[in-house]
Amino acid sequence: MFSPLTKKRFRAFRRIKRAWYSLIALGVIFVFCQLSWLVCPVDPRTTVSPESLADREFTEEIYDVKTARFNVSQAGEIFDFEGPAEVASALKGLDAASLAGGGAVASMFASGYDTTVTPRDGYTRFYLEPKAPPAVSTRTYTESPSFPYPPCKGHPFGLDSGGRDVYSLVVHGMRIGLDFGIVLALTGMLIGLVVGAIEGYFGGRLDICCQRFTEILSAIPFIYVMIFIGSTVGRSFTVLLVCYAIFNWIGVSYYMRAEFLRLRARTFVEAAKCQGFSAARIIFGHILPNALTPLITLFPFLLMGAISSLAALDFLGFGLPPMTPSCGELLFQAKGSPSSWWLILFPALALFIVMLLTVFVGEGLRDAFDPRQKSKLE
């Protein structure tokens, strides 16, 4: 079924343990996310009632700070006083001359404070720093449940700002992200393959015209196109997929064009032309099987780029429609609530694991399909 070269490359890929186990783990994650409606006990669209949650208990540390700051005019009048009451009452016992000089203040509080005296224009600035550390007391209080809510029984990943289960949102969000990435990567590969094959095989003016069109298309800022289409047509999975697919094939076409330019001058292509085979048969039956290496090695990186781009667009507010499960949308909620660590940790960890495994698989495929032999300089 498979050629000896394909079997050799597959054996080489299996020998790269990190890539092989990463592929298995990525497959398990994909299957797990596809079963999201079975493995998630809570619907991601369901809002939890605050009455069903326990009150949150907080412990607050209170520091008894004895620092004092005040100003003394040249006439010995105190103004802008900030500090404890005992310092204020002690200062009232000093006359104006003692206050204006500053020495009496330093000697009075020498046992408990370090005094800093700073002359200013028309007055003197006093700063009293206690030598002993401030006393610390704790206060425990409770608050009624509010969202976002930390991990608790029944919600191991916590709740978001809308009262939705974060575990369900992460699993369903990764399912949507993986589906979006796979469809987008396959679409980009197909369009890039066709465009690159036409450019590389026929060449000439057709190649020049296609290259100029590709360069113009690649110069269009993608984010502006998404903002415009999202504000006019609306935000949906299909619209986002179509808009992204318009630009995602450009990089693949460059690689395929180079491969077809290299292979069209080979002997087996000249022999096929001499036998009268059509251009389509030569492209897809003779050249393409020998030009699949860039497509196979680029697929994991295209998948990773699509998943990260969807999360970034959701974070910016130009991705999927509101209320759609998304890791990027959870990270956007965490931006407005920095203390809600569960909104940062779990979606970021899910994205990191999936993209890391994808990179390992891509590196393994690149090394397995590399025709150059491993060697070192002695």
C-alpha positions in Angstrom: 0.0 0.0 0.0 2.8 2.4 0.9 6.1 2.8 -0.9 9.3 1.7 0.6 10.4 5.3 1.0 7.2 6.2 2.9 7.7 3.2 5.2 11.3 4.2 5.8 10.2 7.7 6.8 7.5 6.4 9.1 10.1 4.2 10.9 12.4 7.2 11.2 9.5 9.2 12.7 8.8 6.5 15.2 12.4 6.4 16.3 12.0 10.1 17.4 10.3 9.2 20.7 9.4 12.8 21.7 7.6 13.3 18.4 5.9 9.9 18.4 4.6 10.2 22.0 3.5 13.8 21.3 1.5 12.6 18.3 -0.2 10.0 20.5 -0.9 12.6 23.2 -2.3 15.0 20.7 -4.6 12.3 19.3 -5.9 11.5 22.7 -6.5 15.2 23.4 -8.3 15.5 20.1 -10.6 12.5 20.8 -11.2 13.7 24.3 -12.3 17.2 23.1 -14.5 15.7 20.4 -16.4 13.9 23.2 -16.8 17.2 25.1 -20.5 16.8 25.4 -19.9 13.5 27.2 -16.9 14.3 29.4 -18.2 17.7 30.6 -20.9 17.3 33.2 -22.0 20.9 32.8 -23.2 22.6 29.6 -20.8 25.5 28.8 -23.9 27.8 28.2 -25.4 27.1 31.6 -25.1 29.8 34.2 -24.7 28.7 37.8 -26.9 30.5 40.4 -24.9 32.4 43.1 -27.3 31.0 45.7 -25.9 27.5 45.1 -22.4 28.5 46.0 -20.9 28.9 49.5 -19.8 32.3 50.9 -16.2 33.2 50.3 -14.0 33.6 53.3 -11.1 36.1 53.3 -8.4 36.8 55.8 -7.0 40.3 55.9 -3.7 41.4 57.6 -3.9 44.8 59.3 -0.6 46.6 60.0 -0.5 49.2 62.8 1.7 51.8 61.2 3.1 54.4 63.5 4.8 56.6 60.9 4.3 60.3 61.3 4.8 63.2 58.8 4.2 66.9 59.5 5.4 70.3 58.6 6.5 73.1 61.0 6.4 76.8 59.9 9.1 79.3 60.9 6.7 80.5 63.6 6.5 77.1 65.1 3.0 76.1 63.8 2.3 72.5 62.9 0.4 71.8 59.6 -0.3 68.9 57.3 0.0 66.4 60.1 -0.3 62.6 59.3 0.4 60.1 62.0 -0.8 58.4 65.3 -2.7 60.4 67.9 0.0 59.8 70.6 2.6 61.7 68.5 0.2 64.6 67.9 -0.5 64.9 71.6 3.2 64.8 72.5 3.9 67.6 70.0 1.3 69.8 71.6 3.5 69.9 74.8 6.3 71.7 72.9 6.5 75.4 72.5 6.9 77.2 69.2 10.7 77.8 69.6 11.3 74.0 70.3 9.3 73.0 67.3 11.0 75.5 65.0 14.4 74.3 66.0 13.8 70.6 65.5 16.2 69.4 68.1 13.5 69.0 70.8 11.4 66.9 68.4 14.3 64.6 67.7 15.3 64.2 71.4 11.7 63.6 72.5 11.1 60.7 70.1 14.7 59.4 70.0 13.9 56.2 71.9 11.2 55.0 69.5 11.7 56.9 66.2 14.3 57.8 63.7 13.8 61.4 62.9 14.5 63.0 59.5 14.4 66.8 59.3 14.3 68.4 55.8 14.4 72.2 55.6 12.1 73.6 53.0 11.3 77.1 51.7 9.5 78.8 54.7 9.0 75.6 56.7 10.6 72.4 57.9 9.5 68.9 57.0 9.6 66.2 59.7 9.5 62.5 59.1 9.3 60.0 62.1 10.0 56.4 61.2 9.4 53.8 64.0 12.4 51.7 65.0 10.2 48.7 65.8 8.3 46.9 63.0 4.6 47.5 62.9 2.2 45.2 64.8 0.2 42.9 62.6 -3.3 41.6 63.3 -5.6 39.5 61.2 -9.3 39.9 60.4 -11.4 37.2 58.9 -14.6 38.1 57.0 -17.0 36.5 54.5 -18.5 37.8 51.3 -21.5 36.7 49.3 -20.7 34.6 46.2 -19.9 36.6 43.1 -18.4 35.9 39.7 -15.8 34.9 38.8 -15.7 32.2 41.5 -12.7 30.1 42.4 -12.5 26.3 42.0 -14.9 24.5 44.3 -16.7 21.2 44.6 -18.5 20.5 41.3 -16.5 23.1 39.4 -12.8 22.1 39.7 -11.7 24.8 37.3 -13.9 27.5 38.8 -16.5 29.8 37.2 -16.0 32.7 34.8 -17.4 36.2 35.1 -20.7 35.0 33.7 -21.1 32.1 36.1 -20.2 29.4 33.5 -18.1 26.4 34.3 -14.5 27.0 33.2 -13.7 23.3 32.7 -16.5 23.0 30.2 -15.5 26.2 28.5 -11.8 25.0 28.2 -12.8 21.6 26.8 -15.4 22.9 24.3 -13.1 25.8 23.4 -10.2 23.4 22.6 -12.6 21.3 20.5 -13.7 24.3 18.5 -10.0 25.5 18.2 -8.8 22.0 17.0 -11.7 21.7 14.5 -11.0 25.2 13.2 -7.3 24.6 13.0 -7.6 21.3 11.1 -10.1 22.6 8.6 -8.1 25.8 8.1 -4.8 24.0 7.7 -6.3 21.5 5.2 -8.0 24.3 3.3 -4.8 26.4 3.2 -2.8 23.4 2.1 -5.2 22.6 -0.7 -5.4 26.1 -2.1 -1.6 26.6 -1.7 -1.0 23.3 -3.4 -3.1 24.2 -6.5 -1.7 27.8 -6.8 1.9 26.7 -6.2 1.6 23.8 -8.7 0.2 26.0 -11.4 2.9 28.6 -10.9 5.8 26.2 -10.7 4.7 23.9 -13.5 3.7 26.4 -16.2 6.0 29.3 -15.2 6.4 32.2 -17.6 3.9 35.0 -17.6 1.3 33.0 -15.6 3.8 32.5 -12.8 4.7 36.3 -12.8 1.0 37.3 -12.7 0.2 34.9 -9.9 3.2 36.0 -7.9 2.2 39.7 -8.2 -1.3 38.8 -7.1 0.1 36.8 -4.1 2.3 39.7 -3.1 -0.6 42.2 -3.2 -2.8 39.8 -1.1 0.0 39.2 1.4 0.4 43.0 1.9 -3.3 43.4 3.0 -3.5 43.6 6.8 -5.5 40.6 8.0 -6.7 42.1 11.2 -8.3 45.1 9.4 -10.1 42.7 7.1 -11.5 40.8 10.1 -12.6 44.0 11.8 -14.4 45.2 8.6 -16.1 41.9 7.8 -17.0 41.3 11.4 -18.7 44.6 11.7 -20.6 44.3 8.4 -21.4 40.6 7.9 -21.2 39.4 11.6 -19.1 37.0 13.6 -19.4 33.3 13.0 -17.3 30.2 12.6 -17.9 30.0 8.9 -17.2 33.7 8.2 -14.0 33.5 10.3 -12.9 30.4 8.5 -13.5 31.8 5.0 -11.7 35.1 5.8 -8.7 33.3 7.3 -8.5 30.8 4.5 -8.2 33.7 2.0 -4.8 34.5 3.4 -3.6 31.3 5.0 -2.5 29.6 1.7 0.1 32.1 0.7 3.0 30.6 2.6 2.2 27.1 1.4 2.1 28.3 -2.3 5.7 29.6 -2.0 7.0 26.1 -0.9 4.9 24.2 -3.5 6.0 26.6 -6.3 9.6 26.0 -5.4 9.1 22.2 -5.3 7.4 22.2 -8.7 10.0 24.4 -10.2 12.7 21.9 -9.0 10.9 18.8 -10.1 9.5 19.8 -13.5 13.0 19.5 -15.1 13.5 16.0 -13.8 13.8 13.1 -16.2 10.5 11.3 -15.2 8.5 14.5 -15.9 10.2 14.8 -19.4 9.3 11.2 -20.0 5.7 11.7 -19.1 5.5 14.7 -21.5 6.9 12.6 -24.3 4.2 10.0 -23.7 1.6 12.7 -24.2 0.2 12.8 -20.7 -2.0 15.8 -19.8 -0.7 18.6 -17.5 -3.1 17.6 -14.8 -1.9 14.0 -14.9 1.7 15.0 -14.7 1.1 17.5 -11.9 -1.0 15.3 -9.6 0.2 11.8 -10.7 3.9 12.3 -11.1 5.2 15.5 -9.5 2.9 15.8 -6.5 3.8 12.5 -4.9 7.4 13.6 -4.9 6.5 17.1 -3.6 4.5 16.2 -0.5 7.3 16.6 2.0 6.7 20.4 2.5 3.0 19.8 2.9 3.4 17.1 5.5 6.0 18.9 7.5 4.2 22.2 7.4 0.8 20.8 8.5 1.5 20.8 12.3 2.9 24.3 12.2 -0.2 25.5 10.2 -2.4 23.8 12.8 -0.6 25.5 15.6 -0.8 28.9 13.9 -4.5 28.5 13.3 -5.3 27.6 16.9 -3.2 30.4 18.3 -4.7 32.9 15.9 -8.2 32.0 16.8 -7.4 32.4 20.5 -5.8 35.8 19.8 -8.8 37.0 17.8 -11.1 35.9 20.5 -9.0 37.7 23.1 -9.2 40.9 20.9 -12.9 40.5 20.4 -12.9 39.8 16.7 -13.2 36.1 16.8 -16.1 33.8 17.4 -19.6 35.1 18.4 -20.2 36.0 22.1 -21.0 33.1 24.5 -19.0 30.7 22.3 -16.6 28.7 24.4 -13.1 29.9 23.8 -9.8 30.0 25.7 -9.0 33.4 24.2 -12.3 34.8 25.6 -11.4 33.4 29.1 -8.0 35.1 28.9 -9.8 38.4 28.0 -11.9 38.0 31.2 -8.8 37.4 33.2 -7.5 40.8 31.9 -10.3 42.5 33.8 -9.9 40.4 36.9 -6.2 39.8 37.5 -6.8 38.1 40.9 -8.9 35.4 39.2 -5.9 33.1 38.6 -8.0 30.2 37.4 -9.1 32.2 34.4 -5.5 32.5 33.4 -4.0 29.2 34.4 -6.3 26.6 32.8 -7.0 28.1 29.4 -3.3 29.2 29.0 -2.1 25.7 30.1 -4.5 24.0 27.6 -3.2 26.2 24.7 0.4 25.7 25.8 0.2 21.9 26.0 -1.6 21.6 22.6 0.8 23.9 20.8 3.9 22.4 22.4 2.8 18.9 21.3 2.1 20.2 17.9 5.6 21.7 17.6 7.2 18.4 18.7 5.3 16.5 16.1 6.3 19.1 13.4 9.9 18.9 14.4 9.8 15.1 14.3 8.2 15.1 10.8 10.8 17.5 9.6 13.6 15.4 10.8 12.1 12.1 9.5 11.5 13.5 6.0 14.8 15.3 5.8 16.7 13.5 3.0 20.1 14.6 4.4 21.9 12.1 6.5 22.9 13.0 10.0 26.6 13.6 10.1 29.2 15.4 12.3 32.6 16.9 11.7 35.3 14.8 13.1 
